[in-house]
Amino acid sequence: MQTIKIAPCVAEALANNRPVVALESTIISHGMPYPQNVQTAQKVEQIVRDNGCIPATIAVIGGVLTIGCTDDEIELLGKKGTSVVKVSRRDLPIVIAQGLDGATTVAGTMYACRLAGIDVFATGGIGGAHRHADKTMDISADLDELAQTSVAVVCAGAKSILDIGLTLECLETRGVPVIGYKTAEMPAFYTQHSGFKTDYRMETPAEIAKAYFAKQDLNLDGGMLIVNPIPNEYAMDADYINSNITKALDEAEKSGISGKEITPFLLDKIQRLTGGESLSANIQLVYNNVRLACGIAKELCALRNK
C-alpha cells in the first residue's frame, strides 16, 4: 500500500536545491475554528510563495502521509476540524494503516520532513513541558523529536500555556540549541517576553542558516529551535493573557481534560476569554515565522550551491 506521497512541486524543488518550507496541519484542524483555519493556511502558503519558496503543508490524507497538501485537502482538514486525528510520531503507523485523515503535530511534521529531506519548518509554537509536569510528567513529544530529528524549526517560542522554564531545561538536556532571532529572551507565544534566556542570539537568516549548515556538516543529530518573537504591534499584554491562561487551566483541571486534548481545549478557551484577540495574535505570529523560515531556507540553498 502507498504510505507516503510527495507533491510534484515539492519533489522537484528538493531535487533541484530550491527552498522548501514545511508547514504543520494541527494548526488547521485543532488550532483555529473554521473558516479562519483554512484561510490562514492558504495565506501562509501564499506568503511562502511570495518569499520565493515552495510550501509543503503536511498531513495524513486517507491513510497516506502527504507532503504538500492541495487546496482541497486543506479545506477537508479545516472543515473536519477536531474530528481529524491529531498525529504525532507514535500515531503515524496506526492512522496510516487504518486509512484515516490526520493532522500532524510538530513532532509528526518533523518526522515527515526527515523522510522527504526538508530542512526548514515553520509553526506557531512548539509543545513542551506543561505546568506541573514535574508531577504529571506531561511533556510533549515535540521535545524528543527535536532531540533526534534534524530540522530547523521556526516558532514564536513555547506556547504560553506551558512551563517555559522547564521546557528550556528539557531542551538543554536533549542537546537542542535555542536560537533567538534578534532577541536574547525566549518569547512566550502571545508575548515577546518570558523572563528566560535563549542559548544564542542571531541577527540574520544567513547567520542562522550557517549555524544549521555547520550542524549538518558535523553530522550532529537533532533539530535546531529558532524562536521569533511576535511582532510588537500584535503582542498581547502579559498580565492580561496570563490571567486568561490561568482561568483556562483551572477549567481544564475541573473538567478532567489532559493529554493530547488539553492544548486545543486551552487555545479555544483562551480565544473565547479574549474575545478573539488571542486568535488574531496567533495568526500574525504564524505569518511572521513563515517569513523568517523562508529567509533561512533560501540561505541554506545558497550555502549548498557554494
SULVEN-V795735 format. One record per residue. RES is the residue in one small letter. SS is DSSP state (H for helix, E for strand, L for the rest). PHI is phi in degrees with one decimal (* if undefined). BURIAL is # if it has 16 or more other ideal C-beta (glycine too) atoms within 10 Angstrom, else .. Layout:
RES;SS;PHI;BURIAL, RES;SS;PHI;BURIAL
//
This chain:
m;L;*;., q;L;-79.9;., t;L;-112.7;., i;E;-133.1;., k;E;-136.6;#, i;E;-107.1;#, a;L;-57.2;#, p;H;-54.2;., c;H;-66.7;., v;H;-71.7;#, a;H;-60.9;#, e;H;-65.4;., a;H;-64.4;#, l;H;-63.6;#, a;H;-67.5;., n;L;-114.0;., n;L;53.7;., r;L;-103.8;#, p;L;-70.1;#, v;E;-123.0;#, v;E;-119.9;#, a;E;-81.8;#, l;E;-134.9;#, e;L;-84.5;#, s;L;-116.8;#, t;H;-60.9;#, i;H;-62.0;#, i;H;-77.1;#, s;H;-83.3;#, h;L;-120.6;#, g;L;-101.1;#, m;L;-145.6;#, p;L;-77.7;., y;L;-80.4;., p;L;-95.9;., q;H;-57.8;#, n;H;-63.3;#, v;H;-69.5;#, q;H;-59.9;., t;H;-66.3;#, a;H;-61.4;#, q;H;-67.5;#, k;H;-64.9;., v;H;-60.2;#, e;H;-60.8;#, q;H;-67.1;., i;H;-60.7;#, v;H;-59.4;#, r;H;-64.0;., d;H;-61.9;., n;L;-97.9;#, g;L;79.6;., c;L;-125.8;#, i;E;-104.3;#, p;E;-80.5;#, a;E;-134.5;#, t;E;-73.8;#, i;E;-113.5;#, a;E;-160.6;#, v;E;-101.9;#, i;E;-117.9;#, g;L;56.1;., g;L;83.6;#, v;E;-120.0;#, l;E;-69.1;#, t;E;-105.7;#, i;E;-107.8;#, g;L;111.8;#, c;L;-76.0;#, t;L;-83.0;., d;H;-59.9;., d;H;-65.8;., e;H;-69.3;#, i;H;-65.5;#, e;H;-62.1;#, l;H;-59.0;#, l;H;-63.1;#, g;H;-67.8;#, k;H;-69.3;., k;H;-72.8;., g;H;55.6;#, t;H;-72.0;., s;H;-74.9;., v;L;-74.6;#, v;E;-65.4;#, k;E;-83.5;#, v;E;-114.3;#, s;L;-96.3;#, r;H;-53.5;#, r;H;-64.6;., d;H;-86.4;#, l;H;-54.4;#, p;H;-64.2;., i;H;-72.0;., v;H;-64.0;#, i;H;-68.0;#, a;H;-62.7;., q;L;-89.9;., g;L;68.6;., l;L;-94.5;#, d;L;-92.2;#, g;E;-143.0;#, a;E;-102.3;#, t;E;-80.0;#, t;L;-77.9;#, v;H;-58.0;#, a;H;-63.4;#, g;H;-63.2;#, t;H;-68.1;#, m;H;-60.6;#, y;H;-64.5;#, a;H;-64.6;#, c;H;-58.7;#, r;H;-60.5;#, l;H;-64.6;., a;H;-87.8;#, g;L;88.0;., i;L;-94.6;#, d;L;-96.7;#, v;E;-123.9;#, f;E;-136.5;#, a;E;-111.3;#, t;L;-141.7;#, g;L;-82.8;#, g;L;-141.8;#, i;E;-83.4;#, g;L;-77.0;#, g;L;-168.6;#, a;E;-84.5;#, h;E;-73.9;#, r;L;-60.4;#, h;L;70.3;., a;H;-63.5;#, d;H;-64.2;., k;H;-105.6;., t;H;-90.6;., m;L;61.7;., d;L;-83.2;#, i;E;-126.4;#, s;L;-63.2;#, a;H;-66.0;#, d;H;-56.0;#, l;H;-68.5;#, d;H;-69.0;#, e;H;-65.6;#, l;H;-61.5;#, a;H;-72.9;#, q;H;-123.4;#, t;L;-116.8;#, s;L;-81.8;#, v;L;-141.1;#, a;E;-87.0;#, v;E;-105.6;#, v;E;-102.1;#, c;E;-147.9;#, a;L;-98.8;#, g;E;93.3;#, a;E;-80.4;#, k;L;-58.1;#, s;L;-62.7;#, i;L;-74.0;#, l;E;-96.2;#, d;L;-88.7;#, i;H;-68.4;#, g;H;-60.6;., l;H;-68.2;#, t;H;-60.3;#, l;H;-65.6;#, e;H;-62.7;., c;H;-63.7;#, l;H;-65.8;#, e;H;-62.9;., t;H;-60.4;., r;L;-87.2;., g;L;74.5;., v;L;-97.4;#, p;E;-72.9;#, v;E;-110.1;#, i;E;-104.1;#, g;E;-90.4;#, y;E;-83.2;#, k;L;59.2;., t;L;-152.5;#, a;L;-105.5;., e;E;-116.2;#, m;L;-66.8;#, p;L;-70.7;#, a;E;-120.1;#, f;L;65.6;#, y;L;-73.7;#, t;E;-127.5;#, q;L;-84.0;#, h;L;-124.9;., s;L;-127.6;#, g;L;89.0;., f;L;-112.9;#, k;E;-91.8;., t;L;-82.4;#, d;L;-74.1;#, y;E;-144.0;., r;E;-116.5;., m;E;-131.4;#, e;L;-103.0;., t;L;-138.6;., p;H;-59.2;#, a;H;-64.4;#, e;H;-65.0;#, i;H;-66.7;#, a;H;-60.9;#, k;H;-63.3;., a;H;-66.8;#, y;H;-67.2;#, f;H;-61.5;#, a;H;-63.8;., k;H;-60.7;#, q;H;-64.4;., d;H;-64.2;., l;L;-82.7;., n;L;59.8;., l;L;-82.9;., d;L;-70.2;., g;L;99.4;#, g;L;-92.8;#, m;E;-129.1;#, l;E;-101.4;#, i;E;-107.9;#, v;E;-103.8;#, n;L;-126.7;#, p;L;-60.6;#, i;L;-55.3;#, p;L;-55.4;., n;H;-54.2;., e;H;-69.9;., y;H;-110.5;#, a;L;-67.2;#, m;L;-99.1;#, d;L;-63.1;., a;H;-61.8;#, d;H;-63.1;., y;H;-64.7;., i;H;-69.5;#, n;H;-67.0;#, s;H;-66.3;., n;H;-72.9;#, i;H;-63.3;#, t;H;-60.7;., k;H;-61.7;., a;H;-65.8;#, l;H;-64.1;#, d;H;-61.8;., e;H;-67.9;., a;H;-61.9;#, e;H;-64.5;., k;H;-64.2;., s;H;-88.0;., g;L;72.0;., i;L;-90.0;#, s;L;-154.1;., g;H;64.4;., k;H;-70.0;#, e;H;-84.8;., i;H;-72.1;#, t;H;-63.5;#, p;H;-61.8;#, f;H;-62.3;#, l;H;-65.9;#, l;H;-61.8;#, d;H;-66.4;#, k;H;-65.0;#, i;H;-64.7;#, q;H;-60.0;#, r;H;-70.7;., l;H;-66.3;#, t;L;-96.1;#, g;L;63.4;., g;L;90.1;., e;H;-63.6;#, s;H;-66.7;#, l;H;-66.0;#, s;H;-61.4;., a;H;-63.6;#, n;H;-58.2;#, i;H;-63.1;#, q;H;-67.7;#, l;H;-70.4;#, v;H;-64.5;#, y;H;-56.6;., n;H;-62.5;#, n;H;-66.3;#, v;H;-64.8;#, r;H;-61.7;#, l;H;-65.3;#, a;H;-59.1;#, c;H;-62.8;#, g;H;-61.1;#, i;H;-66.4;#, a;H;-61.4;#, k;H;-67.4;#, e;H;-67.1;#, l;H;-63.8;#, c;H;-63.3;#, a;H;-63.6;., l;H;-63.7;#, r;H;-67.3;., n;H;-65.4;., k;L;-75.2;.
//
